[in-house]
Amino acid sequence: MKRVAVNQETEKELFFHNYARLPIAVTHGEGGWLVSDDGTRYLDMIAGIGVNALGYGDKRLVDAISSQAAKLIHVSNLFMMEPQFELAAKLLSLSGLSKVFFANSGTEAIEAAIKIARKWAAQGGDEEKKEVLSLSNCFHGRTYGALSLTAKAKYSDGFDPLLPGTGMIAFNDIADLEAKVSGKTAAVFIEVVQGEGGIHHISQPFIDRLKELREQYNFLIVADDIQAGCGRTGTFFSYTQVNADPDLVCLAKPLGGGLPLSAVIGSEKVANVLTYGNHGTTFGGNPVACAAGVAMIKAIEEDNLMEHALEIGSFINDEVQKLAAKHLQILEIRQYGLMVGITVDKEAKPYVVKALEKHVILNATSVNVIRLLPPLTISREEAQHCITVLDEIFTEEAATAEQSC
Ligand SMILES: *Cc1c(COP(=O)(O)O)cnc(C)c1O
């Protein structure tokens, strides 16, 4: 095969134009650092969009993947296989819930949760109980069901018609919650920390009221822990911190140690909803991805990475607060473990470009939020390096703005 140049021109030729990629081609990673094809090392503060919890090249993960790959890469769910059973048992013991379904991506976990919720509601015999609600500013994925729950028009514009029977509650707005849920509600989807939405935390009173209303109207609470889960906010599941007591939980991003894997975990209430042939996937619960997931969770526990996430997260928070005191461009910082959102007074994208020039990879979300989702293994020195570069960028930008006045 002819060698293909990996650059922005060929990117445009080869692919649909749906990704705004950074202008670097990466070849490998080392711990918290990515290396590009010209040998430049970049501090990676986005970690494959919150996927690479252990950074790059963790030996335990690589060994688990290669030894499982040598034995069996794929067989489908026509068979039983140890890595899947091991990971399912681990997820049930961590959550105290009852049943697991494995899929491949976050959006597929959301689709499965929507289907389980609707079928559960239908079993109650009320034809009208089909409504699936989510919260404003949320993100649940890009396939039709998940997209129909996702708040922002930029994801759904042009893709009409969406799934019927969906609706949205204003985030943390108790009056709106009370107005929107009813006996017709089958499920309410929540993110305890909205990631894509710019790192916003659900309020305790909102959760408490949601749980009361669940008693009153009998619907399911679905926790989308795809981005905030697997230890990133200091506990394995983010919902335990607000005692959300969900009926269904969705995990993905870091779950497969970088391989595509997602899970829906369900309580006893929904344990018997799915029956043979009802739902499934060819690849879901792939043995290599599950073996990687088991190794990833073991590493998180062995290395106390959840405590570490809290410690480094609060260090980053303190340091960015100091930056905010001297740089007027910083409007607000929100930090939950290693989910950090820095709201700036203009579009965040140019800061991402500037940081890349200084070999630090940041991410912009929700237009004016710089989002940090570093690996859970990030060291204090690496976090400090990121802060130093942010300081430089804000200083240089202020100087340029002054000159142009
Ligand atoms: C990323 C994400 C999804 C979608 O996951 P994909 O694997 O991209 O389909 C859903 N919910 C949340 C909270 C996410 O962060």
The ligand as a Tripos MOL2 file, in Angstrom:
@<TRIPOS>MOLECULE
LIG
   15    15     1     0     0
SMALL
NO_CHARGES

@<TRIPOS>ATOM
      1 C1        -18.7360   11.1890   25.9590 C.3       1 LIG1
      2 C2        -20.0340   11.1130   26.6310 C.ar      1 LIG1
      3 C3        -21.1100   10.3880   26.0880 C.ar      1 LIG1
      4 C4        -21.0260    9.6970   24.7500 C.3       1 LIG1
      5 O1        -20.0240    8.7350   24.7070 O.3       1 LIG1
      6 P1        -19.4700    8.2170   23.2660 P.3       1 LIG1
      7 O2        -18.5650    7.0970   23.6380 O.co2     1 LIG1
      8 O3        -18.7780    9.3650   22.6340 O.co2     1 LIG1
      9 O4        -20.6570    7.7670   22.4940 O.co2     1 LIG1
     10 C5        -22.2820   10.3400   26.8130 C.ar      1 LIG1
     11 N1        -22.4040   10.9540   27.9980 N.ar      1 LIG1
     12 C6        -21.4010   11.6540   28.5520 C.ar      1 LIG1
     13 C7        -21.5910   12.3060   29.8840 C.3       1 LIG1
     14 C8        -20.1830   11.7770   27.8820 C.ar      1 LIG1
     15 O5        -19.1920   12.4950   28.4080 O.3       1 LIG1
@<TRIPOS>BOND
     1     1     2 1
     2     2     3 ar
     3     2    14 ar
     4     3     4 1
     5     3    10 ar
     6     4     5 1
     7     5     6 1
     8     6     7 2
     9     6     8 1
    10     6     9 1
    11    10    11 ar
    12    11    12 ar
    13    12    13 1
    14    12    14 ar
    15    14    15 1
@<TRIPOS>SUBSTRUCTURE
     1 LIG1         1 GROUP 0 **** ****
